[in-house]
């Protein structure tokens, strides 16, 4: 449809999106306040999780035990009023313990026996894959289809997962005993890798005071599942300038040693770089970050702000990098700094 009616509808849609942006900015402050009732500090991790949720992506939280990673995810699910499921990954966990399995049931009225599929814990809005690297890759792979297609295939049937669907996984550092490195195909399914660090002295004092008392603060829901789905659609509708898309693609391609425009540092220190998902996630995460701030368009600073979390788990350093003590984190940080000259 064209003409005055179409223009009026477009104007109304824009007004509705502006109101949704304002609603999101207000909701962000309330969400952070509700999460802060139980989790002290970790503001950058909370922001990263919200960016992943708005971008309809998954997030991997990396940190040593005892840093409230599990508590943070469960509190976030409660603040968003989402169905929450926790899977404790252990060396003996089986794929069917995640996706579900068929059980033989008998119809008491007819005496007929038949197999019924019993859904596993993956059928939830927020799935916490706790200590995901403590189970072998075979079991980790049970999440691949769910993360990519939002569906589970079992016994020849495909079951669609309810929206919204997120896998928020926690991981102990690879150097710790009894862990398995996540395969690159699994890592690439995570939109962001968020590093959870130790609290400051003041934050740790607050944590101890808060967790050794009798009071247990209640977390109130801020957004519903349907509202979150609408906000995900809003993020998709936010326009990204062509120059920003071009910048994001160039930054992702700069991590690939065989790319013709790759810098010398990448050629010297990187075995494998980030794939096309990284370019997509750089733009989506930048849009989500802008939306969280109540802005109607992302900028280059948004891309640079999300780039470490998007790229570092997708860059595989080579032996020369290990010899020179250069980590993926270091290489990505240097690439981001170099990219400032491109804009």
C-alpha positions in Angstrom: 0.0 0.0 0.0 1.2 3.5 -0.9 0.0 7.0 -0.3 -1.1 8.9 2.8 -2.4 5.8 4.6 0.9 4.0 4.3 2.8 7.0 5.5 0.5 7.3 8.5 1.0 3.6 9.4 4.8 4.0 9.1 4.7 7.0 11.3 2.6 5.2 13.9 5.1 2.2 13.8 8.0 4.6 14.4 6.2 6.2 17.3 5.5 2.8 18.8 9.2 1.8 18.5 10.2 5.1 20.2 8.0 4.3 23.1 9.4 0.8 23.3 12.9 2.2 23.4 11.9 4.4 26.3 10.3 1.5 28.0 13.5 -0.6 27.5 15.7 2.1 29.0 13.4 2.3 32.1 13.3 -1.5 32.3 17.1 -1.8 32.1 17.5 0.4 35.3 14.8 -1.6 37.1 16.4 -4.9 36.0 19.8 -3.9 37.2 18.3 -2.9 40.5 16.4 -6.2 40.9 19.5 -8.2 40.0 21.6 -6.1 42.4 19.4 -7.3 45.3 21.2 -10.7 45.1 24.3 -10.1 42.9 26.8 -7.4 43.9 28.9 -5.8 41.2 29.5 -7.5 37.8 27.8 -4.6 36.0 29.6 -5.4 32.7 28.5 -9.0 32.9 24.9 -8.0 33.5 25.0 -5.6 30.5 26.5 -8.4 28.4 23.7 -10.8 29.4 21.0 -8.2 28.5 22.7 -7.6 25.1 22.7 -11.3 24.4 19.0 -11.7 25.4 17.9 -8.7 23.3 20.0 -10.0 20.3 18.4 -13.4 20.7 21.8 -15.0 21.3 23.4 -17.2 23.8 26.2 -16.3 26.3 29.1 -18.1 27.9 30.2 -16.9 31.3 33.8 -17.8 32.1 35.3 -17.6 35.6 36.6 -19.5 38.5 34.1 -21.1 41.0 32.4 -18.9 43.6 31.8 -15.8 41.6 28.0 -16.0 41.6 27.7 -17.0 37.9 24.9 -19.5 38.6 23.1 -17.1 40.9 23.3 -14.3 38.3 21.7 -16.4 35.6 18.9 -17.7 37.9 18.2 -14.2 39.2 18.1 -12.8 35.7 15.5 -15.4 34.6 13.4 -14.6 37.7 13.6 -10.8 37.0 12.4 -11.5 33.4 9.7 -14.0 34.6 11.0 -16.7 32.3 10.8 -20.5 32.7 14.2 -21.5 34.1 16.0 -24.8 33.9 19.4 -25.7 35.3 21.5 -28.6 34.0 24.6 -29.5 36.1 27.1 -30.8 33.6 29.2 -33.7 34.9 31.4 -36.3 33.2 28.7 -39.0 33.3 25.9 -36.7 31.8 24.3 -38.2 28.7 22.8 -36.3 25.8 19.3 -37.7 26.6 19.6 -36.2 30.1 19.5 -32.8 28.3 17.1 -33.3 25.4 14.8 -35.9 26.9 14.1 -39.6 26.3 11.4 -42.0 25.4 9.8 -44.1 28.1 7.5 -47.1 27.8 4.0 -46.3 29.2 0.9 -48.5 29.5 -2.6 -47.3 28.9 -4.5 -48.7 31.9 -7.8 -48.7 30.1 -6.7 -50.7 27.1 -3.5 -52.4 28.4 -1.7 -51.1 25.3 1.9 -50.1 25.7 3.6 -47.3 23.8 6.6 -45.1 23.9 6.1 -41.5 25.1 8.7 -38.8 24.7 9.5 -37.1 28.1 10.9 -33.7 27.6 14.3 -32.9 29.1 15.4 -29.7 30.9 16.3 -28.1 27.5 12.6 -27.3 27.1 12.7 -24.0 29.0 13.1 -20.3 28.2 16.4 -19.9 30.0 18.7 -23.0 30.2 21.6 -22.7 32.5 24.3 -25.1 31.3 26.3 -25.1 34.6 30.0 -25.9 34.2 29.4 -26.9 30.6 33.1 -27.9 30.1 32.9 -30.6 32.8 31.2 -33.0 30.4 32.7 -34.6 27.2 32.1 -33.0 23.8 29.6 -35.7 22.9 27.2 -34.5 25.5 28.0 -30.8 24.9 26.9 -31.4 21.3 23.4 -32.2 22.5 22.8 -28.5 22.7 23.9 -27.6 19.2 20.6 -28.0 17.4 18.7 -26.3 20.2 21.1 -23.3 20.2 21.1 -22.9 16.4 17.6 -23.9 15.3 15.6 -23.5 18.6 14.4 -27.1 18.1 15.1 -30.6 19.4 15.0 -33.7 17.2 14.3 -37.0 19.1 13.0 -40.3 17.9 12.4 -39.0 14.4 10.3 -36.0 15.6 11.3 -32.4 15.8 10.0 -30.4 18.7 10.1 -26.6 18.5 11.3 -24.8 21.6 9.2 -22.0 23.0 10.4 -18.4 22.5 12.3 -16.8 23.9 15.0 -19.4 24.3 18.5 -18.8 25.6 21.4 -21.0 26.7 23.5 -19.2 29.3 26.4 -21.5 30.1 29.0 -21.2 32.8 32.6 -22.5 32.3 35.6 -22.9 34.6 38.9 -22.0 33.0 40.3 -24.7 30.8 43.5 -25.0 33.0 41.4 -26.3 35.9 41.5 -30.1 36.5 38.6 -32.2 35.1 37.5 -30.0 32.3 37.1 -30.5 28.5 37.7 -27.6 26.0 34.6 -26.7 24.1 34.8 -27.5 20.4 35.0 -24.5 18.0 31.6 -25.4 16.6 30.1 -25.2 20.0 31.9 -22.0 20.9 30.7 -20.3 17.7 27.0 -20.8 18.8 27.6 -18.4 21.7 27.0 -14.8 20.7 29.2 -13.5 23.6 31.9 -14.8 25.9 31.7 -12.8 29.2 34.6 -12.9 31.6 33.5 -12.9 35.3 36.3 -11.5 37.5 36.9 -11.2 41.2 35.0 -8.5 43.1 36.7 -5.4 44.5 37.4 -5.2 48.2 34.3 -3.1 48.9 32.1 -5.4 46.8 33.4 -8.5 48.5 32.6 -6.9 51.9 29.0 -6.3 50.7 28.8 -9.9 49.4 29.9 -11.3 52.7 27.5 -9.1 54.7 24.6 -9.9 52.3 25.1 -13.7 52.2 25.8 -14.3 55.9 22.6 -12.8 57.2 19.1 -14.2 57.6 17.4 -12.0 55.0 16.9 -13.3 51.5 15.8 -10.5 49.1 12.9 -11.2 46.8 13.3 -10.4 43.1 10.3 -9.0 41.3 9.6 -9.6 37.6 10.3 -6.6 35.4 9.5 -7.9 31.9 7.4 -10.8 30.6 8.4 -13.4 28.0 6.1 -11.7 25.4 7.6 -8.3 26.1 11.1 -9.7 25.7 10.1 -11.2 22.3 8.7 -7.8 21.2 12.0 -6.1 22.3 14.0 -8.6 20.3 11.9 -7.6 17.3 12.6 -3.9 18.0 16.4 -4.6 18.1 16.1 -6.2 14.6 14.2 -3.2 13.3 16.9 -0.7 14.5 18.7 0.5 11.4 22.4 0.0 11.1 24.3 2.4 8.7 26.1 0.7 5.8 29.3 2.2 7.1 28.8 0.4 10.5 28.1 -2.9 8.8 31.1 -2.5 6.6 33.2 -1.7 9.7 31.9 -4.8 11.6 32.7 -7.1 8.6 36.2 -5.7 8.2 36.9 -6.2 11.9 35.7 -9.8 11.8 37.7 -10.5 8.7 40.8 -9.0 10.2 41.0 -12.0 12.5 41.4 -14.4 9.6 45.1 -15.1 8.7 44.3 -16.1 5.1 42.3 -12.9 4.4 44.0 -10.6 1.9 43.5 -7.6 4.2 44.6 -9.3 7.4 47.2 -7.3 9.4 50.6 -8.8 9.9 49.8 -9.5 13.6 47.0 -11.8 12.5 49.1 -13.6 10.0 51.8 -14.2 12.6 49.8 -15.2 15.6 46.4 -16.6 14.5 45.6 -20.2 13.3 41.8 -19.6 12.8 39.8 -16.5 12.9 36.1 -15.6 13.4 33.5 -16.7 10.9 30.5 -14.9 9.4 28.5 -15.3 12.6 31.0 -12.9 14.2 30.1 -10.2 11.7 26.4 -10.7 12.3 26.8 -10.7 16.1 28.9 -7.6 16.1 26.0 -5.7 14.4 23.3 -7.3 16.5 25.1 -6.7 19.7 25.8 -3.1 18.8 22.1 -2.6 18.1 21.1 -4.2 21.4 23.6 -2.0 23.3 22.2 1.1 21.6 18.7 0.0 22.5 19.6 -0.6 26.1 20.7 3.1 26.2 17.5 4.2 24.6 19.2 5.1 21.3 17.6 4.5 18.0 20.8 3.7 16.1 24.2 2.0 16.9 27.5 3.7 16.4 31.2 2.6 16.0 31.7 2.8 19.7 29.0 0.2 20.2 30.7 -2.2 17.9 34.1 -1.7 19.6 32.5 -2.1 23.0 31.0 -5.5 22.2 33.8 -6.7 20.0 35.9 -8.3 22.8 33.0 -10.5 23.9 32.0 -11.4 20.3 35.5 -12.2 19.0 37.8 -13.5 21.7 36.3 -17.1 21.8 36.4 -17.3 18.0 40.1 -16.5 17.6 42.5 -19.5 17.9 46.1 -18.3 18.5 48.9 -20.5 17.0 52.0 -21.9 18.7 54.0 -18.7 17.9 51.5 -16.7 19.9 51.8 -19.1 22.8 55.6 -18.8 22.6 55.4 -15.0 22.7 52.7 -15.1 25.4 50.0 -13.5 23.2 46.5 -14.5 24.1 43.3 -14.2 22.0 42.2 -11.4 24.4 45.4 -9.5 23.6 45.2 -10.0 19.9 41.5 -8.9 19.7 42.3 -5.8 21.9 45.1 -4.8 19.5 42.8 -5.3 16.5 40.1 -3.1 18.0 42.7 -0.4 18.7 44.0 -0.6 15.1 40.4 -0.4 13.8 39.9 3.1 15.2 41.9 4.3 12.2 39.3 2.9 9.8 36.6 5.3 10.9 
